[in-house]
Amino acid sequence: MTRGDRLNEDVSGDYDFIVCGAGPAGSVVAARLAASPHVRVLLIEAGGSDDVPEVMTPAQWPLNLGSERDWAFTAQPNPHLNGRSIPLNMGKVLGGGSSINVGVWARGHKNDWERFAAEAGDPAWGYESVLGLYRRIENWQGTPDPLRRGAGGPVHVEPSSNPAPTAHALLDAAQALGLPTFDSPNGTMMEGRGGAAVNDLIVRDGRRQSIFRSYIGDPRSVNSNLTIMTGTLVSKVLLRGTTAVGVEAIVNGERRQFYAQREVILSLGAIHTPKVLMQSGIGPADELERHGIRVIQPLAGVGQNHQDHVSFGCVFEYREPQRIGNSGSESTLYWSSDASLEVPDMFHCQVEFPVASPETAVLGMPEHGWTMFAGLAHPKSRGQVRLSGAEVNDPVLIYANTLSHPDDLVTGLANIELCRELANSKAFEHIVSRERLPGKMDATALRDYARNAAVTYWHQCGTAKMGRDDMSVVDARLKVYGIDNLRVADASVMPEITSGNTMAPCVVIGERAADLIAADHALAAAPDATVARRARR
């Protein structure tokens, strides 16, 4: 329990709601439920405090990778990546990924949300409804847009302030190629074919504003009806028949049980949510039986449909060292290679320092340079999350299957070529001296380079998807099929990955979950702009 130094002290076992995971969705659900003063909410987080420079200082985000604030997952060896096992980092700290990521606020494309609505069979997941949620969520600091942007909400969002020269150069290069540029990568840009823009960030006065901090604030001064436990690992959902009644968790090495009178909400992310479901007896029957787990609710889709944005690093050498602005990722480009596509298939993220996979870094890296990650906005490859055992400490097995669909390599190569065309244009001549990676290669070598360069954007999702088919795990109200009083609210429920960074869509999922729970339990809704303040009192 993060109130001063009294960690996990005097925590009773009975609550109205238990929210598992304090990431971008779980933080929202816990804060919104706790805004109703007559309910008791327990928020459980496996990681620890976010009050460290590596979290609060945006540009220090790379120092979190591999630290105690990172689950440090690794995908299984992949023949489509020349046998490589790629790292799949994920936040293990208050705020989850919103505390260790680059801080980019990317709301998804209009048609991402229309697809959600179609899969769910519920227009409340559609773009018009989601715009209303974003207006409630945001405290937007850029050019006013009353239709698309919010003011006075809990999440401070601002355009990257005083962007580094490389950010401006990307926009100039895009314009030279006939690609449109916009004031923001959200709003009208993501209602059409795409374009280039300076990023929106969750940064205020040079400090990260994670979703946990935005909605809950200082964990030492939260509402008396909100209890926050850190360093606590959820091991399974407690079931009475097919009704969730609480959770089992590991606290200081001991198994403890906590009970929910109303609901349990899993917001553990796309890896641990399916793991906990399966180890609780909810999932593919053959997978559970293989590990001696009694099948309580057979759901074939648990752990399936794993998706992630894949990217390929292209590195360019500076003529002279350049400053790094904000989090070091200040501009982006989305584009549809075919105008008939409903959503962009290209997703380029600029990083203002040189980054490469270990397998491509050996080809030569500059001391000073920048990277354009040429990424796939909607990869067709699908992976799965499987168990290695029935116990809480048995590691999960992630078969990401990156580039397993042949179209992904084709689109990836087209992305790399667009990236090279942008960076080798006149717009970068005053900054860039030469291309270092991939450099001049024939077609065969470039395909091999792509397989060796492919890395994650850290946007894993889809492993407990929302929908109405046999592979769906939750319905339109985020309720787990066949289990009462159990919902999932995190990136796991995405039927298909959204265009761009997944943090902002996870906040929408959290808000939507909170609304649904409040409606089902007749809880008083908090005024739109006071959610965070009420949770801080």
GITAVEN-V191663 format. One record per run of one state. SS is the DSSP state (H for helix, E for strand, C for the rest). FROM is the first residue (numbers start at 1). TO is the last residue. If there is no record, write none. Layout:
{{SS | FROM | TO} {SS | FROM | TO}}
This chain:
{{C | 1 | 13} {E | 14 | 20} {C | 21 | 25} {H | 26 | 34} {C | 35 | 40} {E | 41 | 44} {C | 45 | 47} {E | 48 | 48} {C | 49 | 52} {H | 53 | 56} {C | 57 | 57} {H | 58 | 64} {C | 65 | 69} {E | 70 | 70} {C | 71 | 72} {E | 73 | 75} {C | 76 | 77} {E | 78 | 78} {H | 79 | 81} {C | 82 | 83} {E | 84 | 84} {C | 85 | 86} {E | 87 | 88} {C | 89 | 90} {E | 91 | 91} {C | 92 | 92} {E | 93 | 93} {C | 94 | 95} {H | 96 | 99} {C | 100 | 103} {E | 104 | 104} {C | 105 | 109} {H | 110 | 120} {C | 121 | 122} {H | 123 | 125} {C | 126 | 126} {H | 127 | 137} {E | 138 | 140} {C | 141 | 154} {E | 155 | 159} {C | 160 | 164} {H | 165 | 176} {C | 177 | 180} {E | 181 | 182} {C | 183 | 186} {H | 187 | 191} {C | 192 | 194} {E | 195 | 198} {C | 199 | 199} {E | 200 | 201} {C | 202 | 202} {E | 203 | 204} {C | 205 | 206} {E | 207 | 208} {C | 209 | 210} {H | 211 | 215} {C | 216 | 218} {H | 219 | 221} {C | 222 | 225} {E | 226 | 229} {C | 230 | 231} {E | 232 | 240} {C | 241 | 242} {E | 243 | 251} {C | 252 | 253} {E | 254 | 266} {C | 267 | 268} {H | 269 | 279} {C | 280 | 281} {E | 282 | 283} {C | 284 | 284} {H | 285 | 290} {C | 291 | 296} {E | 297 | 298} {C | 299 | 305} {E | 306 | 307} {C | 308 | 309} {E | 310 | 318} {C | 319 | 330} {E | 331 | 335} {C | 336 | 345} {E | 346 | 351} {C | 352 | 357} {H | 358 | 361} {C | 362 | 368} {E | 369 | 376} {C | 377 | 382} {E | 383 | 387} {C | 388 | 395} {E | 396 | 399} {C | 400 | 405} {H | 406 | 423} {C | 424 | 425} {H | 426 | 428} {C | 429 | 431} {E | 432 | 437} {C | 438 | 442} {H | 443 | 453} {E | 454 | 456} {C | 457 | 460} {E | 461 | 461} {C | 462 | 465} {E | 466 | 466} {C | 467 | 473} {E | 474 | 474} {C | 475 | 478} {E | 479 | 480} {C | 481 | 483} {E | 484 | 484} {C | 485 | 485} {E | 486 | 488} {C | 489 | 490} {H | 491 | 493} {C | 494 | 502} {H | 503 | 520} {C | 521 | 527} {H | 528 | 536} {C | 537 | 537}}
